[in-house]
Amino acid sequence: MSLEEIHGPVFLEVPSDPASLFLVRCLTDRLTQRLGFPQSEVDRVVLAVDEACANIIRHAYGGRLGERIHLTYLVGEERLEIRIRDFGSGTDPVHFKPRELADVRPGGLGIHFIRSAMDRVEYETPPDGGTLLTMIKLRQPKEGGKE
């Protein structure tokens, strides 16, 4: 069965432990490769998803281990949609701003990486708390214009 034949979302739930992010990176890497993204785009999507999860661990959960991060991967003919959900301290997404690139120091570029890698990025605050991040990466048609 090819990935184009998946009839439903792929779910991954990991603990809010940086050591578990290798699972997120592996799934994201393999999935984007199998969908035919060029390696440079695979690397950018993996970085974006990894940064989003690291931000959840650091900011939403304050470094607490054992909380949960839910990821949902939706494969479509024209796009890959990745939803990342946390149940931490909800912050108004209006306050999510990357720092200036000219401000050279470690950290603080996760949102920049996410926005530059993905075609669309949306943050929502669900009624039951936490944050839902939706990231969309458009797929390019295969040679000959057919999927």
N, C-alpha and C positions, 0 to 999 in steps of 0.2 A: 504494500500500500504506500502510495506517495503522500507527501504532506498536503498536496492539493486535494486529497480525498478525505482529509480529516473533517468529520461532521460534528464539530463541537469544540468548545474551548479546551485548552490544556491548562491544568491548574498545578501550581506549586506553592506549598506553604513551608516556610522556613522560620527557625527561631531568630530573634534579633541578636544574633551572635556573629561578629565579623568572620569567624571561622566557617560559618555555613554559607557564606556568599559564593564560595567556589561552585556550589550546586547551581546557583542562579546564573553565574557566568557560563558554566558548562552547557546548561540547557539553552540559554540565549544564543551562545555561539553556534551550537549544533543546529538549532532551529533556523537561524538566519542563513547559515551556510546552505542547508538543504533547500531553502527557499530561493537560492540562486543569487543572493546579494553578493556583490564584489567583496573581497576580503577587507578592503579599506572600510566599507560600510558595516560589515560584520563587526569589526573592531570598535567602530564608533557606537554602534547600538549596544554592544556588550558593556562598554565604558559607561554609557548613559544609564543603563539599568543598574549596574553596579553602584554608580554614584547615587542614584535615587535610593537604593536600599541602604547605603552607608549613611545618607542624610537622615533616613528614618531612624536608624539605630542611634545616631548621635543626637538628633534634635527632637524627634517625636517621642522616643523612649528614654532619652537622657542617658544612654549607655547601658540601660538595664538589659540583662540577658534574659532569655526565656519568654519574651513577648513574641508576638507572631507577626509575620509579614506574609500577606497573601498576594500571589502573582497570578494573573490570568493572561494567557496568550491566545489571541483570536487570529486565525489565519484566513485571509480573504484573497480573492483573485488579484485584487489591486493593492492590498495593503496588509501589513502586520500591525496589529493593535496589541499593546501591552498595558495592562492595568495593574497598578501596584497599590495595595490597600494596607494602611496601618490603623491601629486603634489607640494611638498615643495621644499626647496632648495636642489637640487641634489648634493650629495657628491659621489665621486668616491668610489664604494664598496670596492676597494682595501684598503681603510683607515678604514674599519669596522673591528676592532680587539677588542677582549675581553681583559680586564685587567687581570693581573696575579692573580690567585686564592690566592696566598700567601699574596697579598696586601689586608689586611683585613680592609675594610671601607664600608660604605653604597654606594649602586649604582654601576653601571659599569659592572654588571654580566649578563645583558640581552642577549647579543650575546652568551655567554657561555651557558645559559639556552636553547636558541633556538637551538644551534648546538648539544647539548647533548640530547635533546628531540626528534629531528627529524632525519630521515634517510638521507635526502638530503636537503641542503639549498643553494639557488642560489639568488644572487642579480643582477638586471639589471638596467641600466639607459635608460629608454625609450627616443626616440627622442624629445618628447614634454616636457621633464623634469620630475623631481621627481624620485622616485625609485619604482621598482617592486620587491618584495620579494616572492619567491616561496619556499614553505616548503612541503616536502613529508614525509608522515608516512606510512610505509608498513603495510599491514594487514596480520595477521597470518591466515592460513587456519583453518577452523572449524574442530572439531573432525571428523575423518574418511577421512580427506584430501580433502573434497569437500566444496565449498563455498555455 
